Amino acid sequence: MTAWIARAVSLLLLLAGAEAGAVDVVLLLDRSGSMKKSDPNRHSLAAANLVAALLDGNDRLAVATFAER
């Protein structure tokens, strides 16, 4: 299992175990050129979409990206 999958699963388990209150989630996505090698099928984007789909109307989601330039 790659490291990012493990992180995504950890986050999903954290969200599943959250109390009834709202949660705040910040996703930081790497858009640098190295991702073409380490995530050529863009599984990280699919994982981000899954996290967003699991949130409800009371939760808040922020997405930030970074690249080499």
N, C-alpha and C positions, 0 to 999 in steps of 0.2 A: 504494500500500500504506500503510495507516495505521501510525502509530508503534507501537501496541501489537502489531500483527501482526509488525512487524519485530523487536520485542523478543522475542516468543514464538519466532519462527524462530531468532533468535540463541541463545536458551536451549536449544532443541532441538538445534541444531548443537553446542553446548557439551557437552550430555549425551551425544550420539552419539560425540563424540571423547574422552570421559572414559576414563581408564585403567580397568582391570578392577576397581579398588577402588570402594568405596561412595561415593556423592555425597550431600551435604546440600543441599537446595533450600528456599528460603524464598520463598513467594509472598505478595505484598502486594496485596490487592484493594480497589479503590475502590468503596465502596457509597454514595457521596454522591449527592445529587439530580442533579448535573450529568451523571452517567452515563446518565440517561434520554435525553439529547441526544447524547452522544458515543458511546454503545454501546447503542442501543435494542434491538438483537437479542441482547444479552448474549453477544457473541462472546468477551469476556474470560473468561467463565465456561467456555465451551467450550474455550478455550486452556488454562485451568488444569486442566481435566479431562484434556486430552490430555497435559500434562506429567506429571500423576499416573499416568496409564496407562503412560507410558514408563519409569517407575522400576521397579526390581526390589526383591526382598525385603530386600536389604542396604542400600538407599538410605533416606534419611530426608527427610520432607517436613513443613514447617511452613507453615501458612496463617494469615495475619493480615488483618483487614479494618479499614478506617477509613471514616468518614463525617464530615459537617460537624458533627454533634452527638454 
